[in-house]
Each structure stands twice: as structure tokens, then as C-alpha cells.
Amino acid sequence: MTLNIVQIPAGAGSNFAYLVFCPQRLRGVAIDPSFAADAVLSAAAERGVQIEVVANTHGHHDHTAGNAVLLAATGAKLAAHRSDIPSADLPLIEGSLLPVGDSQIDVLHTPGHTPGGLVFVTDTAVITGDTLFVTRCGRADLAGSDVNQLYDSLQRLKQLPPATLVYPGHDYGPRPVSTIGDECHTNPYLLCADRESFIHLRLS
Ligand SMILES: [Fe+2]
């Protein structure tokens, strides 16, 4: 069962929030509600979707700002990596599965931008938070960042099937959605020949 993904612009920082739902069972997961909790609730209501889980790709405020409103409105549980969000109800780690109606989201632990960074993989797409953007990647110069880990995490994302849709955490590129194949061919951070050149590009 293919999961539906609704991309929702959120806030002045060009964030994206996401509603991922099973069209058959109408159960959903809200990912990074950001500053768009009301828009996420409206997107769910318009489709008759019940939000059962709020999940965060990482703990930065611009991604988590809408958590409290959404959790209170839906009674959902909060799912995240506890390295970033110690209070998460559902601690997610590498290999965790998030059930969504008749389908599921696979969780990859992709540290580097933050220690507890996650990406969420569906049957057709990956929601990449601040690990991978369209033609760019996340910062590695922040508190908790690790540029070596970010390199390793991006190498893992390159291994996903080329047709996998890329839904980023910010609208920083020339288009809001890409594919792993397109990013492998055009994203300068994925085209780096080796770790050293990536570190130089990312931190320069
Ligand atoms: Fe971030």
C-alpha cells in the first residue's frame, strides 16, 4: 500500500511540514509540524485522516515548534530519536518501523546535522529533514553537528533506489521535491569524490 505524502510550507525559514497517511485506513503521521500545526491539522481534516503519531526528523526548534499544538489537538504520540528529544514517547532508532495504517515508515538514523537525526523512508519516498536538501545538504557547523557523520549519512542515502522521491526539511533548492537519482547527479555535496573534499566543501 503506497502512502500518500502532503508537503506543507511552514514559516519564514522555508520549512516543510509533512502529512504521511494511508489512503485506505486514513491513519497518518505528521512529520516536523514546524510553524504549520494548524495547516497540518487542516490537511488531515480535509482528507479525513486521523493523526496517530507526530514524528520529528531532529530536535531543532524550527521543526518541532508545532509539536505541542498538534499533540494536544490529536492525542498523538511523539516519536523521535532521544539523542535529540529525550522526552519522546516513542524512541526511534536505526531500523525502527512506524506503522501507518496498512503500511509503514522505515526509520534510518542519519546523524551529522544533529546527533539524533533521522530520515523517514516510505515505499516511494524519503523525508530527509535537514540531512539532505534539493541540491544542498544540512549544516555541519552547529552545536552537536559532526561533519564526518553527515558524510556517512549522505553516503547511505545515495544507496536508496534512484527513483526514491526526496522530500526535504526546507525549500532551499530550485524545486520542492527531487529524487535520489537526480541528487546523485546534481547535488555538489553528493558528487564529492571523497570524504576530504566533502568536509572542505561543507565547512568552507
Ligand atoms: Fe536543523
Residues whose N, C-alpha, C, O or C-beta is under 5 A from the ligand:
A	BS01	LIG	H60 D130
